[in-house]
Amino acid sequence: MAVFKFRLASVLLYRERVKQEKQSEIDALIGARRRLEEEIHALDDSLLSAADAMAGTEGQIISARQLQLYGSYAHQVTQRIRERQGALKKCEEDIVLKRQELVDAMRAVKALEQLRARLEERFRRERNMEEQKFADEIGRRNFANPEAWKKIPR
């Protein structure tokens, strides 16, 4: 009995592998985005704690050097926060692009899977028709000439 063989199976495997690679790229970008968000949050917290420390010295005399150090620290932290926010925005844009590529890859895989299912169904119907024709031929031979079957050695 014949077995269905999908001629584009290697293409289907390739497209599934591409789809998995796109998914892993998105996962990596999401991890990078999460790390950037955590860094931004940590920088915000450190800036707030430094501001709270400066607020704790209210009513006290603060040296110009301390004030300069706080200003310099606050400036550097806000600059790093802006850099991380820019990187976060870039990362989110990359995620959107990769998601679109993943959708395209999923469509390609789905199209091949549907083609495979249609071809397999057609193959099964043709095989069933051939088996039915064969069974009909055997029945017709038995019915049309029963004496011929007696002559065949068993």
C-alpha positions, 0 to 999 in steps of 0.5 A: 500500500502506498504511503503519502509523502509530502514533497515540500516537507523539507521546506516546511521543516525549514519554515518551522525552524525559521519561525522558532528562531524568530520566536527565540529572538523575540524572547531575547528582546523581551528579556532585554526590555525587562532588564532595561526597565529594571535598570531604569527603575533602579536608577530612579530609586537611587535618584530618589534616595539621593534626593531624600538624603539631601532633603534630610539635611534640610535646615543644616548647612550644606557645603558647596562641595556636597551640593556640587556632588549631589548635582553632578550625581543627579545629572549623571543618573538622569543622563543614564536614565535617558540613555536607558529609555532610548535603548528601551524605545529602540528595543520596543521598536525591534520587538514590533518588527520581530513580531511582524516577522514572526507573524509572517513566518507563522503564515508561511508555516500555516500555508504549507501545513494546509497544503500538506493536509489538502494533498494528503486528503486528495491522496487518501481519496484517490487511494480509496477510489482505487481500492474501491475499483479493485474491490468492484473488479473482483466482485464483477469477476466473481459474479460474471464468471463463477466457473473461472474461479473453480478452475484456479488451483488453490 
